[in-house]
Amino acid sequence: MIHIVFNAADVKVLQEAIALDETLQGDVIQIQDDYAVGPLTNIYLGEGKQQRKRWWHHVQVGGDYDENIETETIDDYKTIATLVGTLRRDETEVIWIWAAQNKHDVSGYYWLLNYMKEFQSRVFILYLNNLPFINEKGNIFYPDWLFQIPAKEFLKAKKLAREITASEFEVDPDEWIKICEENKGVRILERGKKLVQFDYDYYDAELKKHVTAEWQKASKIINNFLNKAKNTTGDVYLLWRLKTLAAMQILEMQRGVKNDKDLEFKLVN
């Protein structure tokens, strides 16, 4: 059994669950890219892969964010090549895809499905869609992310595993192709597995609400946004949008710092 998740924090909690239940024994693999943002045109071809890589380089350039892009530590295509090779060599191996109801996991699921077609009947989905769980305090809650679920609760979640149907292998890849061809920059989960798309500036108006007339560090602005906004995304993307707003002279940006997260922003006077 091979488990696939879409967040680093999911890896840890799922490994803790595996330690509690030997029937879950297997490797945990993470798909690392965030397919809920950025270009998707020709995503499975060399041109599209390079376009996306260049876009991430543009978004991440500077400060803390150079390392991943320069050393290429994030390479989902290499991960998939290894995974497909394993499945071809061992016909008894099965895949469990774990996804919570959020745009990041659902976008990752859609991207992944293209590589799973030849392994129908061996690929299972555990989509925790609007399902209640018990938190550490004993209260019922509806998780948005897998890592919010206590490890012991995963022992109940495993009962939700089901084979991805032949119909899903037909319909879902077609839906993903349509999404890729729209060439938008931001994807939001509307309901179930339904993704809707918006332009790259989707978060700008809400993000700007957390910028004041006084200088504030980018990290503070981003944290306030993440704590209050209904729809959120990664801090790397949000920092890029702050810098973009500054380049458009909608915000002022104060340089002279070593770390991009220490950049300061304020409203234009």
N, C-alpha and C positions, 0 to 999 in steps of 0.2 A: 504494500500500500504506500502510495506517495500522496502527501497532502500538499495542496497549493493554496497559498494565501497572498494577500496583496499589500501587507503592511509589516514593517519590522516588528512592531509590538505584538502583532498576531502570532508571529513565530514563537515568541517566548511563552505566551499563555497556552498555545496549542501543545507545545512540548511539555508543559506542566500537566496538561490534561492527559497526554500520552503516558506519562509516568504513573498516572492513577488507574489506567485501563490498558491492559496488554492487548486488547482487541484492536486498539488504535495504533499499534506499533507501526512505524514507518518514518521515512524521511519527510521533513517539512521544507518546502521550497517556496521562496518568495519571488513574485513578479514585482520588480522594483519601480518601474516607470509609472508616472501618474498620467494615464491615458484620458483623464477627465479634462485635461488642458492641453493646448498646443496643436500643431498641425497633424492631420491624419491622412492627407492625400497620398495615395500609393504607399501606404504604410508597410506593405509586405514586399515591396520592391526596393532595390538598392537606392534609387533616386529618393523615394519617400523616407527611407531610413536616414539617409544623409541630411535631408531637409529637416527632419525632426531633431537630429543630433545638433545641427547648426543652430536651430532655434533655442534649444536648451542651453547651448554654449552662450548665446546672446543673453538669455535670461539670467544665467548663473554667473556671468563674468564678474570678477572682482571679489574681494573680501574672502569670506569663509567658503564660497561656493565654487572656487576653481578646482579643488582637489578631485571631486568625482568626475568631472568632465575631462580633465587633463589626463588622469590615469585610467580613465574608462573602467572604473570599478562597477559601474552600472551597465550591464549588457544583457537585456532580456533575451535577445536572439541567441546568444551563446547558451544561456540557461535552457532555452527551448530545444536547441540542438542536442544538448546532453539528455534532456528528458525524453525526446522522441527516440533517440538511440536506445535508451534503456527499455522503453516500451516495445520496440521492435525486437530486441534481443530476448526479452522475457514476456511471452504471451500470457502469462498468468498475472502480471502486474496490473494493478488498477490505480486510477486517479480519483482522489476526492478533492473537489474544488470547494473551498469555504468562502462564502461571501455574505457580508451584512448589507443592509439596505442603505447604501450610500453610493454616490456617483463614482467614487474612486474604485470600489470593488466591482461594481457593475460594468464600468468601462473596461477594467482589466479582464473580466470574464469574457466580454465580447471579443476583445483582442486575442485572448488565448484560444477561443473556440476554433479559430481557423486552423490551428495546429493539431487539434484533437479529432478531426473528422475521421481519420483512418482508424481510430481506436473506439468507435461506437460500441456500446455495450460494456466497455471497460472504464467509462468516464462517468463519475457521479457528481452531483451538485448538492451542497448543503446551503441553501439560500435562506438566511434567517430574516425573513420578511415579515415585519410586524408581529413578531413572536415575543411573548413575555418570558422573562427570566428572573431569577432571584439574585439580588446583589449581596455584597458582603454583610450588609446590615439587616438582611432578611426581608427587604422590601421588593415588591414586583416592579420591574422596569422594562422598557423596550430599548434595547441597545441599537445605537447607530453604527457601532464598530465592534468587531469581534473581540478586540482586546479589552472591552468594557465588561465582558462576561467572565465571571470567576471560573477558574479551571475546572472545578467540580461540576459546574453547570454544563460543560461540554459533553459530559457523559450522557446527559439527556439529549443534547443537540444531535449526537451521532445517529439517533433514531430517525432523523429527518433526511438522512442520505437517500437519494434516489437516482436512478439512472437517467442521464440526459436523453430525452426521447429522440427518435429519428426526425420527428416534426421540428423539434427545437434545433436540431443540427441543420435543418433546411431554412427555417424562418429567421433564427437569430443572426446567422452570418449575413443574410440578405439585409437585415435591419442595420447591421454594423457597416456594411458597404455604403448604404444610403447616408449614414452619419459621416463616414469618411469623405464621401463625395461632396458634402455640403461645405466643407472647408471652413468651418467655424473654429473659434479658439477655446470656447468654454462649454462644457457639458454639465447639465443639471439633471438630477434624477427627479422625475415628475411623480411616478408611481410604479410599483412593481419593478419591471426591467425597462420601463419607458424613459429614454433619455431625450431631453430637448436641448437645443444648442443656441448659443449667443456669441456675440463678438468678444474680442479680447478685453474690451473695456467694461465687461459685465459687472465687475466688482468695484469699479472706480467710484461711483456715486456714494455707495455705502462706506467705502474706505475713507473717502474724503471727510465724512462726518466726524471722524475721530482725529482729524488734524485741526489744531487750534491756531490762534494768532501768535502763540509763543512757540519757541523751538522745542521740539520733542524728539527723542530718539525713535528711530524706525521700529525698534523692538517693542516700545511701549504702544505706538500706534497700532501695530499689527496685533499685539496681544489684546488690546481693547476691541479691535474688530472681531477677532476670533471668539471672544467671550460674549459678544452681543449680537453679531449678525446671524440671520437665519441660515443663509447659505455661505459657506466658507471654503477656503482652499488652502494650499500650502503656503508657508511663510516666504519661500523663495519666490513664488509667483507674485505674492503681494508686495514684496520689496521691489520687484521689477516694475510693478504698476506705480508705486510711489515715485520711482526714478523717472518713469515715463511721464507722469503728471508734472514732474519738475521740468523735464525737457520741453514740455508744452507750455511752460510758464504758468501753469495753474497752481503749482506749489513752489515754494522756495526750498532749496536743498543746501545744506551746509556741509562742505567737504572738509578735508584735512584730518581724516581719521584713517586708521589702518584697517578697521573691520567694517564691512558694509552695514552690519546691523547697528553700528554706532553712528551711522549717518543721521542727521537731524533734519526735520522738515517742519515747515509752518505754512500757513496760508499766505498768499501774496497780498501785500498791503494795498 
